[in-house]
Amino acid sequence: MEFRKLHRWWHRPCGGREVLALAGPLVISTMSFTVMTFIDRMFLTHCSLDAVAAAMPAAMLQFTIISFPLGVATYVNTFVAQYHGAQRPRQIGPIVWQGVWIGLLAIPLLLLTSPLAHAYFAWAHHEPHVIKLEITYYDVLIYGSGAVILAGALSSFFTGRGATRVVMAVDSLAALLNGLLAWLWIFGHWGFPRWEIAGAGAATVCAEWFRVLGYAAVMTAPRYRKYHLLAGWRFRAGLMRQLWTYAAPGGLQWLVECGSFTLFITIVGGLGTLPQAATMLAFNVNSVAWVPMMGMGLAVSTLVGQQLGGNRPDMAARAAWTAFLLAMCYMCSMSLFYLSVPDWFLMGHAAGMDPAKFVPLRDQIVILLRFVAVYCLFDAMNVVFMSAIRGAGDTRFVLCTSLGTSLVPLGLAWLGIYHWHQGLYWCWTLITLWVCSAGFIYLARFLQGRWRSMRVIEPELLIAASTPPELETEG
């Protein structure tokens, strides 16, 4: 009897098989990003502890600055999903191009942010040699910022239609390229100069532009002509306004959360190089669990958008609950690994460091991973249900929730360190409560059900409720 229930759950529409078919390649795709950053940080531990301490604040500041245009451009995925669910392929090309235009217009503005970044690192009061490395890393990374936004818009053409294997292939190749170039340019192999942290940044920039070229090349295939990818290249004010209406709150939500997280990292840096480096590496290890959940979240947004585009809100809800069960199974496994075998995740970092320096760093990381083991369970709830309501268009609620759950722990962290004389574990307690509270809020909003009647596309394009269309399977 139990086997029959499991078999039915697995094979039914929006059941385990369908969700994994869509989410699996996206998880691998986001894992490629995890591997990319994990390898870079691991290589940098072989250079110096200061380089490790500098890499994450610089990378987080860069991501914070691009988070608003990136959040708007990647929300194209929801439009594509709903157009696909409504069986309106001619509308897909033009909306993808609006995301591309956002990326193109952002590039010159992003290149002007270097002086702002320099002032920010000086304000952070990190150690002088760390600030110098942070500035170096940021000044290189900023040349890939436009590529991140363009790749986000272009990849939405594939993810929104369920053709996720293309994304998996392009992003995996980019990660391999990054790993090779990082090895060459950080350490100076094969006759290249030893660039250290600048080499890590340059490798990331090259990998991001490779993603843009890869997606663009695939999109020229004749089978995609029905989506009007070439005919829809023009800037369309009405369509851009429609995208902006729903995507701007989502972009602001990314900006609020990334900005709060970046400030949190900066505040922790005031405790010294060792706590800062331990925090960086703990988050780096946590990316093994958290970043794949971003792939699951994108799959949830896509499935919810497709089902709502076909006027099937019950199927959209089923997809979200299926994804939540799968996500919890994965996160429970990762929590057990963090608690029982934390040194498995630190072997690569330990290999290139002086043991006398690594032991105190390792001891702090092991304790921080206990916090991670607790909050990553709630992160599954956070990602899945936030992605579900975003996929429907409930972006204003997501923005308001982010403001409430992000700014309060940030203020308490600053007060704790600079006025109440608290330390590293105070900050990590706050971030644990931050994640847990957000997870419960998004679950409550999902259960309330307002998202079921929301749509981002034109009402006249919606189709009557019907059986789910088959996902595309091109590789």
C-alpha positions as CSV (number, residue, x, y, z in Angstrom):
1,M,0.0,0.0,0.0
2,E,2.8,2.4,0.9
3,F,4.6,1.6,-2.3
4,R,1.5,2.4,-4.3
5,K,1.2,5.8,-2.6
6,L,4.9,6.5,-3.3
7,H,4.5,5.3,-6.9
8,R,1.5,7.6,-7.4
9,W,3.2,10.6,-5.8
10,W,6.2,10.0,-8.0
11,H,4.4,9.7,-11.4
12,R,1.4,12.1,-11.0
13,P,1.5,15.5,-12.7
14,C,3.7,17.9,-10.7
15,G,4.8,15.0,-8.6
16,G,8.4,13.9,-7.7
17,R,9.4,12.9,-11.2
18,E,8.2,16.0,-12.9
19,V,9.7,18.4,-10.3
20,L,13.1,16.6,-10.4
21,A,13.1,16.5,-14.2
22,L,12.9,20.3,-14.1
23,A,14.9,21.0,-10.9
24,G,17.7,18.4,-11.4
25,P,19.5,20.3,-14.2
26,L,19.0,23.6,-12.4
27,V,20.4,22.2,-9.2
28,I,23.4,21.0,-11.2
29,S,23.6,24.4,-12.8
30,T,23.6,26.3,-9.5
31,M,26.0,23.7,-8.1
32,S,28.4,24.7,-10.9
33,F,28.4,28.2,-9.4
34,T,29.0,26.7,-6.0
35,V,32.0,24.7,-7.3
36,M,33.2,27.9,-9.1
37,T,33.3,30.0,-5.9
38,F,34.3,27.0,-3.7
39,I,37.4,26.3,-5.8
40,D,38.3,30.0,-6.0
41,R,38.2,30.4,-2.2
42,M,40.0,27.1,-1.7
43,F,42.8,28.2,-4.0
44,L,43.0,31.5,-2.2
45,T,43.6,29.7,1.2
46,H,46.8,28.4,-0.4
47,C,47.8,32.0,-1.0
48,S,47.0,33.7,2.3
49,L,44.4,34.0,5.0
50,D,44.1,37.7,4.1
51,A,43.0,36.8,0.6
52,V,40.3,34.5,1.9
53,A,39.1,37.3,4.3
54,A,39.0,39.8,1.4
55,A,37.3,37.7,-1.3
56,M,33.8,37.4,0.1
57,P,33.2,41.0,1.2
58,A,34.3,42.2,-2.3
59,A,32.2,39.6,-4.1
60,M,29.2,40.3,-1.9
61,L,29.5,44.0,-2.5
62,Q,29.7,43.4,-6.3
63,F,26.6,41.1,-6.2
64,T,24.7,43.7,-4.0
65,I,25.3,46.4,-6.5
66,I,24.1,44.3,-9.4
67,S,21.3,42.6,-7.4
68,F,18.5,45.1,-8.4
69,P,19.0,45.0,-12.2
70,L,19.7,41.3,-11.9
71,G,16.5,40.7,-10.0
72,V,14.5,42.6,-12.6
73,A,16.2,40.9,-15.6
74,T,15.8,37.3,-14.2
75,Y,12.2,37.9,-13.4
76,V,11.8,37.4,-17.1
77,N,11.6,33.7,-16.1
78,T,8.2,34.2,-14.6
79,F,6.8,35.9,-17.7
80,V,8.3,33.2,-19.9
81,A,6.8,30.5,-17.7
82,Q,3.3,32.0,-17.7
83,Y,3.4,32.7,-21.5
84,H,4.6,29.1,-22.0
85,G,1.8,27.7,-19.8
86,A,-0.7,29.9,-21.7
87,Q,0.7,28.5,-25.0
88,R,1.7,32.0,-26.3
89,P,5.2,31.4,-27.8
90,R,5.2,34.7,-29.8
91,Q,5.3,36.8,-26.6
92,I,8.4,35.0,-25.3
93,G,11.1,36.6,-27.5
94,P,10.1,40.2,-26.8
95,I,10.0,39.8,-23.0
96,V,13.4,38.1,-23.0
97,W,14.8,41.0,-25.0
98,Q,13.5,43.5,-22.4
99,G,15.7,41.7,-19.8
100,V,18.6,41.9,-22.2
101,W,18.1,45.6,-22.6
102,I,18.2,46.0,-18.8
103,G,21.6,44.3,-18.8
104,L,23.0,46.4,-21.6
105,L,21.8,49.7,-20.0
106,A,23.3,48.7,-16.7
107,I,26.9,47.9,-17.9
108,P,28.2,51.5,-18.1
109,L,26.6,52.4,-14.8
110,L,28.2,49.4,-13.1
111,L,31.7,50.3,-14.4
112,L,31.4,53.6,-12.6
113,T,31.0,52.0,-9.1
114,S,34.7,51.4,-8.3
115,P,35.2,54.7,-6.4
116,L,32.1,53.9,-4.4
117,A,33.5,50.5,-3.5
118,H,36.8,51.9,-2.5
119,A,35.1,54.3,-0.1
120,Y,32.9,51.5,1.3
121,F,35.9,49.3,2.1
122,A,37.7,52.2,3.7
123,W,34.6,52.9,5.9
124,A,34.5,49.2,6.9
125,H,37.7,49.6,9.1
126,H,39.1,46.2,8.1
127,E,42.8,45.7,8.4
128,P,44.7,47.8,5.8
129,H,46.2,44.9,3.9
130,V,42.8,43.2,3.7
131,I,41.3,46.4,2.3
132,K,43.9,46.6,-0.4
133,L,43.0,43.0,-1.5
134,E,39.2,43.8,-1.3
135,I,39.7,46.7,-3.7
136,T,41.8,44.7,-6.1
137,Y,39.3,41.9,-6.3
138,Y,36.3,44.2,-6.7
139,D,38.0,46.2,-9.5
140,V,38.4,43.0,-11.5
141,L,35.0,41.5,-10.8
142,I,33.1,44.6,-11.9
143,Y,34.0,43.9,-15.5
144,G,31.9,40.7,-15.3
145,S,28.8,42.4,-13.7
146,G,27.0,43.1,-16.9
147,A,27.6,39.5,-18.1
148,V,25.8,38.2,-14.9
149,I,22.7,40.2,-15.8
150,L,22.7,39.4,-19.5
151,A,23.2,35.7,-18.7
152,G,20.3,35.8,-16.2
153,A,18.0,37.2,-18.8
154,L,19.1,34.8,-21.6
155,S,18.9,31.8,-19.3
156,S,15.3,32.7,-18.4
157,F,14.3,31.8,-22.0
158,F,15.3,28.2,-21.3
159,T,14.3,27.9,-17.6
160,G,10.9,29.5,-18.1
161,R,10.0,26.9,-20.7
162,G,11.4,24.0,-18.7
163,A,14.3,23.4,-21.0
164,T,16.8,23.3,-18.1
165,R,19.4,20.9,-19.6
166,V,20.7,23.8,-21.8
167,V,21.3,25.8,-18.6
168,M,23.0,22.9,-17.0
169,A,25.3,22.4,-19.9
170,V,26.3,26.1,-20.4
171,D,26.8,26.8,-16.7
172,S,28.8,23.5,-16.1
173,L,31.1,24.4,-19.0
174,A,31.6,27.9,-17.5
175,A,32.5,26.4,-14.1
176,L,35.1,24.2,-15.7
177,L,36.6,27.1,-17.6
178,N,36.6,29.1,-14.3
179,G,38.4,26.3,-12.5
180,L,41.1,26.0,-15.1
181,L,41.7,29.7,-15.4
182,A,41.7,30.2,-11.7
183,W,44.4,27.5,-11.3
184,L,46.5,29.1,-14.0
185,W,46.1,32.7,-12.9
186,I,46.1,32.5,-9.1
187,F,49.3,30.4,-9.0
188,G,51.0,31.4,-12.3
189,H,51.1,27.9,-13.9
190,W,52.0,27.3,-17.6
191,G,54.0,30.5,-17.9
192,F,51.2,32.9,-16.7
193,P,52.1,35.5,-14.1
194,R,51.0,34.8,-10.5
195,W,48.0,37.1,-10.0
196,E,46.6,35.5,-6.8
197,I,43.3,37.3,-5.9
198,A,43.2,39.3,-9.1
199,G,43.6,36.0,-11.0
200,A,40.6,34.6,-9.2
201,G,38.5,37.6,-10.2
202,A,39.7,37.5,-13.8
203,A,38.8,33.8,-14.1
204,T,35.2,34.5,-12.8
205,V,34.8,37.4,-15.3
206,C,35.8,35.2,-18.2
207,A,33.4,32.4,-17.1
208,E,30.5,34.9,-16.9
209,W,31.0,36.2,-20.4
210,F,31.3,32.6,-21.6
211,R,27.8,32.0,-20.3
212,V,26.5,35.0,-22.2
213,L,28.1,33.8,-25.5
214,G,26.9,30.2,-24.8
215,Y,23.3,31.1,-24.3
216,A,23.3,33.4,-27.3
217,A,24.8,30.8,-29.5
218,V,22.2,28.1,-28.6
219,M,19.3,30.6,-29.1
220,T,20.2,31.0,-32.8
221,A,19.1,27.5,-33.5
222,P,16.2,27.3,-36.1
223,R,13.9,25.5,-33.8
224,Y,13.5,28.6,-31.7
225,R,12.2,30.8,-34.5
226,K,8.6,30.4,-33.3
227,Y,9.5,32.4,-30.2
228,H,10.4,35.6,-32.2
229,L,13.8,35.9,-30.6
230,L,15.1,38.0,-33.5
231,A,12.0,39.9,-34.4
232,G,11.4,40.8,-30.7
233,W,14.8,42.6,-30.2
234,R,13.3,46.2,-30.0
235,F,12.9,48.1,-26.8
236,R,9.1,48.0,-26.0
237,A,8.0,50.6,-23.5
238,G,4.7,49.0,-22.7
239,L,6.2,45.5,-22.2
240,M,9.1,47.0,-20.2
241,R,6.6,48.8,-17.9
242,Q,4.7,45.6,-17.4
243,L,8.0,43.7,-16.5
244,W,9.0,46.6,-14.2
245,T,5.7,46.6,-12.3
246,Y,6.2,43.0,-11.1
247,A,10.0,42.7,-11.2
248,A,11.0,45.9,-9.5
249,P,9.8,44.8,-6.0
250,G,11.6,41.5,-6.6
251,G,14.8,43.4,-7.6
252,L,14.5,45.6,-4.5
253,Q,14.1,42.5,-2.4
254,W,17.3,41.1,-3.8
255,L,19.0,44.4,-3.1
256,V,17.7,44.6,0.5
257,E,18.8,41.0,1.3
258,C,22.1,41.1,-0.5
259,G,22.9,44.6,1.0
260,S,22.0,43.4,4.5
261,F,24.1,40.3,4.1
262,T,27.0,42.3,2.8
263,L,26.8,44.7,5.7
264,F,26.6,41.7,8.1
265,I,29.8,40.4,6.6
266,T,31.4,43.8,6.9
267,I,30.3,44.1,10.6
268,V,31.7,40.7,11.4
269,G,35.0,41.9,9.8
270,G,35.3,44.4,12.6
271,L,36.0,41.5,15.0
272,G,39.3,40.7,13.2
273,T,40.8,38.6,10.4
274,L,40.3,35.2,12.0
275,P,36.5,35.6,12.7
276,Q,36.0,37.2,9.3
277,A,37.9,34.3,7.5
278,A,36.0,31.7,9.6
279,T,32.7,33.3,8.6
280,M,33.7,33.4,4.9
281,L,34.7,29.8,4.9
282,A,31.6,28.7,6.8
283,F,29.4,30.4,4.3
284,N,31.5,28.9,1.5
285,V,30.9,25.4,2.9
286,N,27.2,26.3,3.4
287,S,27.0,27.1,-0.3
288,V,27.1,23.4,-0.9
289,A,23.7,23.1,0.6
290,W,22.2,26.5,-0.1
291,V,23.1,27.2,-3.7
292,P,21.4,24.1,-5.1
293,M,18.3,25.2,-3.3
294,M,18.4,28.3,-5.6
295,G,18.0,25.8,-8.5
296,M,15.1,24.2,-6.7
297,G,13.6,27.6,-6.1
298,L,13.9,28.6,-9.8
299,A,12.2,25.3,-10.7
300,V,9.3,26.1,-8.3
301,S,8.9,29.6,-9.8
302,T,8.8,28.0,-13.2
303,L,6.3,25.3,-12.4
304,V,4.0,27.7,-10.5
305,G,4.2,30.2,-13.4
306,Q,3.5,27.5,-16.0
307,Q,0.5,26.1,-14.1
308,L,-0.9,29.5,-13.4
309,G,-0.5,30.5,-17.0
310,G,-2.7,27.5,-17.8
311,N,-5.2,28.4,-15.0
312,R,-4.3,25.4,-12.8
313,P,-3.6,26.8,-9.3
314,D,-4.1,23.4,-7.6
315,M,-1.3,21.9,-9.7
316,A,0.9,24.9,-8.9
317,A,0.3,24.2,-5.2
318,R,1.1,20.5,-5.7
319,A,4.4,21.4,-7.4
320,A,5.4,23.6,-4.5
321,W,4.7,21.0,-1.8
322,T,6.5,18.3,-3.8
323,A,9.5,20.6,-4.1
324,F,9.4,21.3,-0.4
325,L,9.5,17.6,0.5
326,L,12.5,17.0,-1.8
327,A,14.3,20.1,-0.5
328,M,13.8,19.0,3.1
329,C,15.2,15.5,2.4
330,Y,18.3,17.1,0.9
331,M,18.7,19.7,3.7
332,C,18.3,17.2,6.4
333,S,21.1,15.1,4.9
334,M,23.4,18.2,4.7
335,S,22.6,19.1,8.3
336,L,23.7,15.7,9.4
337,F,26.9,15.9,7.4
338,Y,27.7,19.4,8.9
339,L,27.3,18.0,12.4
340,S,29.0,14.7,12.0
341,V,31.8,15.1,9.5
342,P,32.6,18.8,9.2
343,D,36.2,18.1,8.3
344,W,35.1,16.5,5.0
345,F,34.2,20.0,3.8
346,L,37.5,21.5,5.0
347,M,40.0,19.1,3.6
348,G,40.7,21.2,0.5
349,H,41.2,24.3,2.5
350,A,43.5,22.6,5.0
351,A,45.7,21.1,2.3
352,G,47.4,24.4,1.4
353,M,47.7,26.1,4.8
354,D,50.1,26.0,7.7
355,P,48.6,23.6,10.2
356,A,49.4,26.0,13.1
357,K,47.2,28.7,11.4
358,F,44.5,26.4,10.2
359,V,43.7,24.7,13.5
360,P,42.2,27.8,15.2
361,L,40.4,28.6,12.0
362,R,39.0,25.1,11.7
363,D,37.8,25.1,15.4
364,Q,35.7,28.2,14.8
365,I,34.3,26.9,11.5
366,V,33.2,23.7,13.1
367,I,31.2,25.6,15.6
368,L,29.7,27.9,12.9
369,L,28.6,24.9,10.9
370,R,26.4,23.9,13.8
371,F,24.5,27.1,13.3
372,V,24.3,26.3,9.6
373,A,22.9,22.8,10.4
374,V,20.0,24.4,12.2
375,Y,19.1,27.2,9.9
376,C,19.5,25.4,6.6
377,L,16.4,23.3,7.4
378,F,14.4,26.5,7.5
379,D,16.2,27.8,4.4
380,A,14.4,25.1,2.4
381,M,11.1,26.4,3.6
382,N,12.3,30.0,2.9
383,V,13.4,29.3,-0.7
384,V,10.6,27.0,-1.8
385,F,7.6,29.1,-0.6
386,M,9.1,32.4,-1.5
387,S,9.8,31.1,-5.0
388,A,6.2,29.9,-5.3
389,I,4.6,33.2,-4.5
390,R,7.2,35.0,-6.6
391,G,6.3,32.8,-9.5
392,A,2.7,34.0,-9.2
393,G,3.7,37.7,-9.0
394,D,3.4,38.3,-5.3
395,T,6.6,40.3,-5.3
396,R,5.5,43.2,-3.1
397,F,4.9,40.9,-0.1
398,V,8.3,39.4,-0.7
399,L,9.9,42.8,-0.6
400,C,8.1,43.8,2.6
401,T,9.1,40.6,4.3
402,S,12.7,41.1,3.3
403,L,12.8,44.6,4.7
404,G,11.4,43.4,8.1
405,T,13.5,40.2,8.4
406,S,16.8,41.7,7.2
407,L,17.1,45.1,8.7
408,V,16.3,44.1,12.3
409,P,19.0,41.4,12.8
410,L,21.5,43.7,11.0
411,G,20.9,46.5,13.5
412,L,21.2,44.1,16.4
413,A,24.5,42.7,15.0
414,W,25.9,46.2,14.8
415,L,24.7,47.1,18.3
416,G,26.0,43.8,19.7
417,I,29.5,44.2,18.4
418,Y,30.1,47.9,18.8
419,H,28.0,48.7,21.9
420,W,27.1,45.5,23.8
421,H,30.6,43.9,23.4
422,Q,29.2,40.7,21.9
423,G,31.2,38.4,19.6
424,L,31.0,36.1,16.6
425,Y,28.4,33.7,18.0
426,W,26.0,36.6,18.7
427,C,26.1,37.4,15.0
428,W,25.5,33.9,14.0
429,T,22.6,33.5,16.4
430,L,21.0,36.5,14.7
431,I,21.4,35.1,11.2
432,T,19.9,31.8,12.3
433,L,16.8,33.6,13.7
434,W,16.7,35.7,10.5
435,V,16.5,32.7,8.2
436,C,14.0,30.8,10.4
437,S,11.6,33.7,10.8
438,A,11.6,34.3,7.0
439,G,10.8,30.7,6.4
440,F,7.7,30.7,8.6
441,I,6.4,34.0,7.1
442,Y,6.6,32.7,3.6
443,L,4.9,29.5,4.5
444,A,2.1,31.4,6.1
445,R,1.7,33.6,3.0
446,F,1.6,30.5,0.8
447,L,-1.0,28.8,2.9
448,Q,-3.1,32.0,2.9
449,G,-3.5,31.4,-0.8
450,R,-3.8,34.9,-2.3
451,W,-1.1,34.0,-4.9
452,R,-3.6,31.5,-6.5
453,S,-5.4,34.4,-8.3
454,M,-2.3,36.3,-9.3
455,R,-0.9,36.5,-12.9
456,V,1.8,38.7,-14.5
457,I,0.8,38.3,-18.1
458,E,-2.2,39.9,-19.9
459,P,-5.5,38.3,-18.8
460,E,-6.7,37.9,-22.4
461,L,-3.8,35.6,-23.1
462,L,-4.7,33.1,-20.4
463,I,-6.2,29.8,-21.5
464,A,-8.9,27.7,-19.9
465,A,-7.9,25.2,-17.2
466,S,-6.6,22.1,-18.8
467,T,-4.2,19.2,-18.4
468,P,-0.6,20.3,-17.9
469,P,1.5,20.7,-21.1
470,E,4.6,18.6,-21.4
471,L,7.9,20.2,-20.5
472,E,10.4,20.7,-23.2
473,T,13.2,18.3,-23.2
474,E,15.9,19.7,-25.5
475,G,19.4,19.2,-24.3
